C-alpha cells in the first residue's frame, strides 16, 4: 500500500510591523501548494496581544485586512479567480496580488519551503509554531533565571 503523497509547499509568516518603530509581531501564516492546488491562511482570532504591544494599532483594520487575505486564499484556485489570472506557483507573486509590498505595516517573512502530505494541516501546524500565543503550561525561551543558571 503506497504511503501519503508529499507535495512541495511554500509558506510565509505574516507580521504586523509598527510604522514608527522597527518592531514586529507575527499575526498569521499563508501556505501555497500548487501541485495540491491549495492556498490557505490562518490569522489571530484576537488582536489584544497586538494592541497591547502597539496601542495605536487598529484592530478593526487588521481584522479586515486579514479577512481579505483569508478570502483570497480560499478562492485562489477557484474557476472564478482563474478566469481573472493564472494561479502562480510562487507564494511571493500570489501574495503580492492581494497585498502589495508597499504596505509597510503588514510584512511577510522570507518564504519557507518544504514538502507536506496535508497542506491544510500544515497551516495549523505553522500557525501553532510561529503565531499562536504560548499556552500557560508552555515554556518558550529563557527567563533571566534560566540565563543566570546556565552561566
N, C-alpha and C positions, 0 to 999 in steps of 0.2 A: 504494500500500500504506500503510495507516494506521500511524502510529508507536505507541510504547508508551502505554498509558493511565496517566495520573498520577492518584493518589488522595491526598486530604488525609490527613495523619498528625499525631499528637501524640506527643511523647516526653518522658520525664523522666530525669534523671540521678539515680541512687540513690547516696546518700552515707552513710558511717559517720561519725557525729559522736561524739567523745569526750564522755562525760557530764559530766566535771568541767572540761573546757576547751572553749573555743569554736573548736575545730579540726575540720576535716572532710577526708575523703579519698573520692574517687569510687570506688565498688565495682561499679557496673553501670549498665545502661540498659534502659528499658522503652519499647516503641513500640506505639501503638494506631492502627490504620487501620480505622475502622468500615466504610467502603464496600468495602474489600478483605476485610472480616471477618477481620482479623488482629490478634492481640496477641502480642507476643514479647518476650523478655528475654535478656540475656546478662550474666553476672557474672564476677568474677575466678575464675580456676582455683586460684590460690594466695593464701593470706591472709598470707604472710610480710611483705609490704610494710606491711600494716595492723598486724600485731603488732609490727613493728619500730618503727613510729611511736607505737603505743599498746600498750605491753606488757600492759596489763590487759584488752585486747580478747580475747574468747573465740572462737577460730576455729571451733570446733565449732558454737557457737550461730549465728555468722554464716553458716556453710555451710548450716545447717538453715533459717534464715530465707530465704536466697536461693533454696534449693531449693523452698521452699513458694511463693515468688513465681513462680519459673520454671514450676512445675507449674500454678499458677493461670492464668498467661498461656497456656500450651499448650492448656488446656481451656476458655478463655474463651468461645469460640463453639461449643462442643460442645452437642449436644442435651441432655445431662445437666445441664449448668450452666444452659442457657437455661430449663430447666424450673423451676429454683430462683429465678432472677431474670432480668429482661430485660437484655441487654448494654447498657452505657452508651455514649454517643458522646463522653463526656468522660473523658480519662485520669485526671483527679483523682478523679472518682467511682468509676471502675473500680478504681483503686489503693487508695482508701480502704477498699474492701471487704476486700482481702487484708491491708492494713497500715494500721491507723488512725493518724491524725496524732499521737495521744497517745504513740506510741513515739518518745521523744526521741533514741534512739541511731541510728535509721535515718531519714534525712531524704531529701527529694527536691527537685530544682530546680523552678523555675517551668517550666511546660510550654513545650516547643519545638514550633513548628508549621511546617508546610510541605507540599509535595507530593512524592510519590515514586512511581516506577513499579514498585518492588520493595521493599516494606516489610521482607521477610526480609533482604535485602542491607543495607538501611538500618540494621538492628540492629547488624550487624557494623561498618559504617562509623562509626556514632556511638560504638560501643564503642572502636574504634581511636582516634578523635579525642579522646574525653573520659576514658576509663578505662584503656586499655592502658598498661602501663609503657613508658617510652621505650626504643626499641631502642638498642643500643650505638653504632650509627652515626648516630643521630638527635640533632639539637641542638634542645632545647626550652627557650626562654627565654634570658636573658642571664646570663653569668658576670660576676664582678667585673671581669675584664679587658675584656670587651665594654663594660661600662658606662663604665670609665675611658677607653677608646679613643674613645667617642662624644662625650666632653666636650671 
